[in-house]
Protein backbone atom coordinates (compact mmCIF):
# COMPACT_ATOMS: atom_id res chain seq x y z
CA UNK A 1 0.00 0.00 0.00
CA UNK A 2 1.49 3.35 -1.02
CA UNK A 3 0.83 6.25 1.31
CA UNK A 4 0.35 9.79 0.07
CA UNK A 5 2.30 12.45 1.91
CA UNK A 6 -0.89 14.39 2.55
CA UNK A 7 -2.58 11.38 4.14
CA UNK A 8 0.45 10.76 6.34
CA UNK A 9 0.62 14.40 7.46
CA UNK A 10 -3.10 14.43 8.17
CA UNK A 11 -2.93 11.30 10.30
CA UNK A 12 0.16 12.54 12.14
CA UNK A 13 -1.65 15.79 12.97
CA UNK A 14 -4.67 13.84 14.20
CA UNK A 15 -2.51 11.58 16.33
CA UNK A 16 -1.11 14.64 18.14
CA UNK A 17 -4.54 15.15 19.72
CA UNK A 18 -4.74 11.62 21.08
CA UNK A 19 -4.96 11.61 24.92
CA UNK A 20 -1.79 10.55 26.74
CA UNK A 21 -3.57 7.88 28.79
CA UNK A 22 -4.92 6.08 25.73
CA UNK A 23 -3.13 3.04 24.32
CA UNK A 24 -3.94 0.95 21.30
CA UNK A 25 -3.93 -2.79 20.82
CA UNK A 26 -3.45 -3.59 17.14
CA UNK A 27 -2.20 -6.47 15.06
CA UNK A 28 -1.05 -8.77 17.79
CA UNK A 29 1.04 -6.10 19.46
CA UNK A 30 -0.32 -4.12 22.32
CA UNK A 31 0.48 -1.00 24.16
CA UNK A 32 1.01 1.57 21.42
CA UNK A 33 0.78 4.97 23.03
CA UNK A 34 0.56 8.24 21.15
CA UNK A 35 4.31 8.62 20.58
CA UNK A 36 4.80 5.06 19.39
CA UNK A 37 1.84 5.36 16.99
CA UNK A 38 3.33 8.55 15.59
CA UNK A 39 6.61 6.72 15.03
CA UNK A 40 4.88 3.80 13.30
CA UNK A 41 3.14 6.22 10.92
CA UNK A 42 6.29 8.26 10.31
CA UNK A 43 8.21 5.08 9.49
CA UNK A 44 5.34 3.70 7.36
CA UNK A 45 5.56 0.33 9.08
CA UNK A 46 2.80 -2.27 8.57
CA UNK A 47 1.19 -1.02 11.77
CA UNK A 48 1.60 2.56 10.60
CA UNK A 49 -0.15 1.77 7.34
CA UNK A 50 -3.05 0.13 9.21
CA UNK A 51 -3.41 3.21 11.38
CA UNK A 52 -3.52 5.45 8.31
CA UNK A 53 -6.10 3.15 6.69
CA UNK A 54 -8.24 3.30 9.82
CA UNK A 55 -8.14 7.10 9.96
CA UNK A 56 -8.89 7.46 6.24
CA UNK A 57 -11.79 5.00 6.41
CA UNK A 58 -13.29 7.07 9.22
CA UNK A 59 -12.81 10.38 7.46
CA UNK A 60 -14.23 9.07 4.19
CA UNK A 61 -17.37 7.95 6.03
CA UNK A 62 -18.26 11.61 6.51
CA UNK A 63 -18.21 12.19 2.77
CA UNK A 64 -21.26 9.93 2.26
CA UNK B 1 -32.18 -30.27 32.90
CA UNK B 2 -31.54 -32.44 29.87
CA UNK B 3 -27.79 -33.00 29.71
CA UNK B 4 -28.12 -34.95 26.46
CA UNK B 5 -29.32 -31.92 24.56
CA UNK B 6 -27.04 -29.40 26.30
CA UNK B 7 -24.98 -27.36 23.87
CA UNK B 8 -21.24 -27.81 24.09
CA UNK B 9 -19.13 -24.66 24.02
CA UNK B 10 -15.37 -24.31 23.98
CA UNK B 11 -13.72 -20.96 24.62
CA UNK B 12 -10.02 -20.17 24.70
CA UNK B 13 -8.93 -17.35 26.99
CA UNK B 14 -5.16 -16.90 26.88
CA UNK B 15 -4.00 -14.31 29.37
CA UNK B 16 -0.31 -13.54 29.01
CA UNK B 17 -0.17 -9.83 28.25
CA UNK B 18 -2.38 -6.75 28.04
CA UNK B 19 -4.44 -7.59 24.93
CA UNK B 20 -5.17 -11.15 25.96
CA UNK B 21 -5.81 -9.99 29.54
CA UNK B 22 -8.51 -7.63 28.26
CA UNK B 23 -10.04 -10.29 26.00
CA UNK B 24 -9.91 -12.80 28.85
CA UNK B 25 -11.67 -10.49 31.31
CA UNK B 26 -14.25 -9.28 28.83
CA UNK B 27 -15.01 -12.86 27.76
CA UNK B 28 -16.19 -13.68 31.26
CA UNK B 29 -19.67 -12.40 30.39
CA UNK B 30 -19.80 -14.96 27.57
CA UNK B 31 -18.82 -17.79 29.89
CA UNK B 32 -21.35 -16.58 32.46
CA UNK B 33 -24.13 -16.50 29.86
CA UNK B 34 -23.27 -20.00 28.66
CA UNK B 35 -23.42 -21.29 32.23
CA UNK B 36 -26.80 -19.67 32.91
CA UNK B 37 -28.08 -21.42 29.81
CA UNK B 38 -26.81 -24.71 31.21
CA UNK B 39 -24.47 -25.20 28.32
CA UNK B 40 -21.57 -27.60 28.79
CA UNK B 41 -18.76 -25.03 28.83
CA UNK B 42 -15.08 -25.85 28.45
CA UNK B 43 -13.42 -22.63 29.52
CA UNK B 44 -9.75 -22.89 28.57
CA UNK B 45 -8.23 -20.01 30.48
CA UNK B 46 -4.55 -19.07 30.64
CA UNK B 47 -2.18 -21.91 29.76
CA UNK B 48 -5.15 -24.27 29.35
CA UNK B 49 -5.96 -22.41 26.14
CA UNK B 50 -3.06 -24.31 24.57
CA UNK B 51 -4.91 -27.61 25.09
CA UNK B 52 -7.70 -26.54 22.72
CA UNK B 53 -6.75 -28.91 19.90
CA UNK B 54 -6.78 -31.96 22.14
CA UNK B 55 -10.26 -30.98 23.41
CA UNK B 56 -11.49 -30.39 19.84
CA UNK B 57 -10.16 -33.73 18.68
CA UNK B 58 -11.83 -35.64 21.52
CA UNK B 59 -15.33 -34.24 21.32
CA UNK B 60 -17.71 -32.33 19.11
CA UNK B 61 -18.53 -28.77 20.06
CA UNK B 62 -21.52 -26.76 18.93
CA UNK B 63 -19.69 -23.44 19.25
CA UNK B 64 -16.01 -22.59 19.53
CA UNK B 65 -14.83 -19.12 20.56
CA UNK B 66 -11.17 -18.43 19.96
CA UNK B 67 -9.63 -15.45 21.70
CA UNK B 68 -6.01 -14.61 21.06
CA UNK B 69 -3.59 -13.13 18.61
CA UNK B 70 -3.55 -14.00 14.95
CA UNK B 71 -0.84 -13.55 12.34
CA UNK B 72 -1.11 -10.83 9.72
CA UNK B 73 -1.43 -13.41 6.92
CA UNK B 74 -4.58 -14.72 8.56
CA UNK B 75 -3.36 -18.33 8.62
CA UNK B 76 -2.75 -18.84 12.34
CA UNK B 77 -4.46 -18.25 15.67
CA UNK B 78 -2.44 -18.32 18.87
CA UNK B 79 -3.03 -19.29 22.45
CA UNK B 80 -1.31 -18.55 25.70
CA UNK B 81 2.22 -17.12 25.32
CA UNK B 82 1.41 -17.01 21.60
CA UNK B 83 1.71 -20.74 21.22
CA UNK B 84 0.20 -21.71 17.87
CA UNK B 85 -3.27 -23.20 18.27
CA UNK B 86 -4.89 -23.34 14.87
CA UNK B 87 -3.22 -23.03 11.50
CA UNK B 88 -4.10 -23.48 7.88
CA UNK B 89 -1.88 -26.57 7.50
CA UNK B 90 -3.24 -29.04 10.07
CA UNK B 91 -4.99 -27.43 13.01
CA UNK B 92 -7.92 -26.13 11.01
CA UNK B 93 -9.18 -29.70 10.57
CA UNK B 94 -10.09 -29.79 14.27
CA UNK B 95 -12.81 -27.21 13.61
CA UNK B 96 -14.87 -29.46 11.35
CA UNK B 97 -18.63 -29.55 12.00
CA UNK B 98 -18.64 -26.68 14.42
CA UNK B 99 -19.48 -23.00 14.41
CA UNK B 100 -16.53 -20.73 15.16
CA UNK B 101 -16.04 -17.14 16.26
CA UNK B 102 -12.44 -15.97 16.25
CA UNK B 103 -11.64 -12.75 18.06
CA UNK B 104 -8.18 -12.73 16.52
CA UNK B 105 -6.53 -10.53 13.96
CA UNK B 106 -7.03 -11.46 10.33
CA UNK B 107 -8.54 -14.92 10.98
CA UNK B 108 -11.16 -14.37 8.31
CA UNK B 109 -8.56 -13.29 5.74
CA UNK B 110 -7.66 -16.88 4.92
CA UNK B 111 -8.21 -19.36 7.75
CA UNK B 112 -11.98 -18.87 7.85
CA UNK B 113 -12.52 -19.97 4.27
CA UNK B 114 -10.04 -22.83 4.62
CA UNK B 115 -11.95 -24.12 7.64
CA UNK B 116 -15.30 -23.91 5.89
CA UNK B 117 -13.97 -25.64 2.78
CA UNK B 118 -13.01 -28.46 5.14
CA UNK B 119 -16.36 -28.76 6.88
CA UNK B 120 -16.54 -26.02 9.51
CA UNK B 121 -20.20 -25.00 9.54
CA UNK B 122 -19.47 -21.29 9.70
CA UNK B 123 -16.51 -19.16 10.68
CA UNK B 124 -17.00 -15.63 11.96
CA UNK B 125 -13.92 -13.46 12.27
CA UNK B 126 -12.10 -10.33 11.20
CA UNK B 127 -10.53 -9.86 7.78
CA UNK B 128 -7.84 -7.58 9.08
CA UNK B 129 -6.40 -6.55 12.44
CA UNK B 130 -8.83 -6.19 15.34
CA UNK B 131 -8.23 -2.91 17.11
CA UNK B 132 -9.17 -1.65 20.52
CA UNK B 133 -8.11 1.17 22.77
CA UNK B 134 -7.59 0.99 26.48
CA UNK B 135 -6.80 3.36 29.30
CA UNK B 136 -3.28 2.65 30.57
CA UNK B 137 -4.48 3.60 34.07
CA UNK B 138 -7.16 0.90 34.00
CA UNK B 139 -5.03 -1.98 32.71
CA UNK B 140 -5.36 -3.86 36.00
CA UNK B 141 -9.17 -3.41 35.92
CA UNK B 142 -10.19 -4.04 32.30
CA UNK B 143 -13.89 -4.33 33.13
CA UNK B 144 -13.88 -0.73 34.39
CA UNK B 145 -12.17 0.56 31.26
CA UNK B 146 -14.68 2.75 29.38
CA UNK B 147 -12.58 2.81 26.21
CA UNK B 148 -12.22 -0.94 25.91
CA UNK B 149 -15.84 -1.49 26.90
CA UNK B 150 -17.09 0.49 23.89
CA UNK B 151 -15.32 -1.93 21.56
CA UNK B 152 -15.28 -5.27 23.32
CA UNK B 153 -18.98 -5.31 24.22
CA UNK B 154 -20.09 -5.09 20.56
CA UNK B 155 -17.45 -7.67 19.67
CA UNK B 156 -18.89 -10.02 22.31
CA UNK B 157 -22.35 -9.62 20.82
CA UNK B 158 -21.51 -12.21 18.15
CA UNK B 159 -21.02 -14.90 20.80
CA UNK B 160 -23.99 -13.71 22.83
CA UNK B 161 -26.25 -13.75 19.77
CA UNK B 162 -25.17 -17.26 18.77
CA UNK B 163 -25.74 -18.57 22.29
CA UNK B 164 -29.19 -16.96 22.40
CA UNK B 165 -30.18 -18.89 19.29
CA UNK B 166 -29.51 -16.38 16.53
CA UNK B 167 -28.16 -17.74 13.30
CA UNK B 168 -24.76 -16.52 12.13
CA UNK B 169 -26.15 -13.77 9.93
CA UNK B 170 -28.42 -12.47 12.70
CA UNK B 171 -25.69 -12.55 15.34
CA UNK B 172 -23.28 -10.65 13.10
CA UNK B 173 -25.97 -8.07 12.24
CA UNK B 174 -26.71 -7.52 15.92
CA UNK B 175 -23.02 -7.08 16.61
CA UNK B 176 -22.75 -4.54 13.81
CA UNK B 177 -25.85 -2.76 15.13
CA UNK B 178 -24.18 -2.49 18.52
CA UNK B 179 -20.99 -1.20 16.88
CA UNK B 180 -23.13 1.45 15.11
CA UNK B 181 -24.96 2.42 18.30
CA UNK B 182 -21.66 2.92 20.13
CA UNK B 183 -20.34 4.89 17.18
CA UNK B 184 -23.30 7.26 17.19
CA UNK B 185 -23.03 7.74 20.96
CA UNK B 186 -19.35 8.58 20.68
CA UNK B 187 -19.85 10.96 17.77
CA UNK B 188 -22.60 12.86 19.56
CA UNK B 189 -21.00 13.12 22.95
CA UNK B 190 -17.92 14.86 24.33
CA UNK B 191 -18.10 12.89 27.56
CA UNK B 192 -15.29 10.51 26.69
CA UNK B 193 -12.01 12.28 26.01
CA UNK B 194 -10.41 10.78 22.93
CA UNK B 195 -13.76 9.33 21.83
CA UNK B 196 -12.95 9.83 18.17
CA UNK B 197 -10.13 7.29 18.45
CA UNK B 198 -12.54 4.72 19.80
CA UNK B 199 -15.06 5.62 17.10
CA UNK B 200 -12.46 4.94 14.40
CA UNK B 201 -11.66 1.54 15.86
CA UNK B 202 -15.37 0.69 16.06
CA UNK B 203 -15.87 1.57 12.41
CA UNK B 204 -12.80 -0.40 11.39
CA UNK B 205 -13.74 -3.55 13.33
CA UNK B 206 -17.30 -3.38 12.05
CA UNK B 207 -16.07 -3.19 8.47
CA UNK B 208 -13.70 -6.12 8.97
CA UNK B 209 -16.20 -8.49 10.64
CA UNK B 210 -16.91 -11.25 8.13
CA UNK B 211 -18.49 -14.67 7.73
CA UNK B 212 -17.43 -17.76 5.83
CA UNK B 213 -19.66 -20.79 5.44
CA UNK B 214 -23.35 -21.15 6.25
CA UNK B 215 -24.88 -17.83 7.32
CA UNK B 216 -28.00 -19.67 8.47
CA UNK B 217 -26.04 -21.91 10.83
CA UNK B 218 -27.07 -21.80 14.46
CA UNK B 219 -26.44 -23.94 17.53
HADDOCK unambig.tbl for C-alpha pairs under 7 A between the chains (distance, minus, plus):
assign (segid A and resid 18 and name CA) (segid B and resid 194 and name CA) 6.02 0.50 0.50
assign (segid A and resid 19 and name CA) (segid B and resid 194 and name CA) 5.86 0.50 0.50
assign (segid A and resid 21 and name CA) (segid B and resid 135 and name CA) 5.58 0.50 0.50
assign (segid A and resid 21 and name CA) (segid B and resid 136 and name CA) 5.53 0.50 0.50
assign (segid A and resid 21 and name CA) (segid B and resid 137 and name CA) 6.85 0.50 0.50
assign (segid A and resid 22 and name CA) (segid B and resid 133 and name CA) 6.56 0.50 0.50
assign (segid A and resid 22 and name CA) (segid B and resid 134 and name CA) 5.80 0.50 0.50
assign (segid A and resid 22 and name CA) (segid B and resid 135 and name CA) 4.87 0.50 0.50
assign (segid A and resid 22 and name CA) (segid B and resid 136 and name CA) 6.16 0.50 0.50
assign (segid A and resid 23 and name CA) (segid B and resid 133 and name CA) 5.54 0.50 0.50
assign (segid A and resid 23 and name CA) (segid B and resid 134 and name CA) 5.36 0.50 0.50
assign (segid A and resid 23 and name CA) (segid B and resid 135 and name CA) 6.19 0.50 0.50
assign (segid A and resid 23 and name CA) (segid B and resid 136 and name CA) 6.26 0.50 0.50
assign (segid A and resid 24 and name CA) (segid B and resid 132 and name CA) 5.90 0.50 0.50
assign (segid A and resid 24 and name CA) (segid B and resid 133 and name CA) 4.42 0.50 0.50
assign (segid A and resid 24 and name CA) (segid B and resid 134 and name CA) 6.34 0.50 0.50
assign (segid A and resid 25 and name CA) (segid B and resid 19 and name CA) 6.34 0.50 0.50
assign (segid A and resid 25 and name CA) (segid B and resid 131 and name CA) 5.68 0.50 0.50
assign (segid A and resid 25 and name CA) (segid B and resid 132 and name CA) 5.37 0.50 0.50
assign (segid A and resid 25 and name CA) (segid B and resid 133 and name CA) 6.07 0.50 0.50
assign (segid A and resid 26 and name CA) (segid B and resid 129 and name CA) 6.28 0.50 0.50
assign (segid A and resid 26 and name CA) (segid B and resid 130 and name CA) 6.24 0.50 0.50
assign (segid A and resid 26 and name CA) (segid B and resid 131 and name CA) 4.82 0.50 0.50
assign (segid A and resid 26 and name CA) (segid B and resid 132 and name CA) 6.92 0.50 0.50
assign (segid A and resid 27 and name CA) (segid B and resid 72 and name CA) 6.98 0.50 0.50
assign (segid A and resid 27 and name CA) (segid B and resid 105 and name CA) 6.04 0.50 0.50
assign (segid A and resid 27 and name CA) (segid B and resid 129 and name CA) 4.95 0.50 0.50
assign (segid A and resid 27 and name CA) (segid B and resid 130 and name CA) 6.64 0.50 0.50
assign (segid A and resid 28 and name CA) (segid B and resid 69 and name CA) 5.11 0.50 0.50
assign (segid A and resid 28 and name CA) (segid B and resid 70 and name CA) 6.45 0.50 0.50
assign (segid A and resid 28 and name CA) (segid B and resid 105 and name CA) 6.91 0.50 0.50
assign (segid A and resid 30 and name CA) (segid B and resid 18 and name CA) 6.62 0.50 0.50
assign (segid A and resid 30 and name CA) (segid B and resid 19 and name CA) 5.98 0.50 0.50
assign (segid A and resid 54 and name CA) (segid B and resid 200 and name CA) 6.44 0.50 0.50
assign (segid A and resid 54 and name CA) (segid B and resid 204 and name CA) 6.08 0.50 0.50
assign (segid A and resid 55 and name CA) (segid B and resid 200 and name CA) 6.56 0.50 0.50
assign (segid A and resid 58 and name CA) (segid B and resid 200 and name CA) 5.66 0.50 0.50
assign (segid A and resid 58 and name CA) (segid B and resid 203 and name CA) 6.86 0.50 0.50
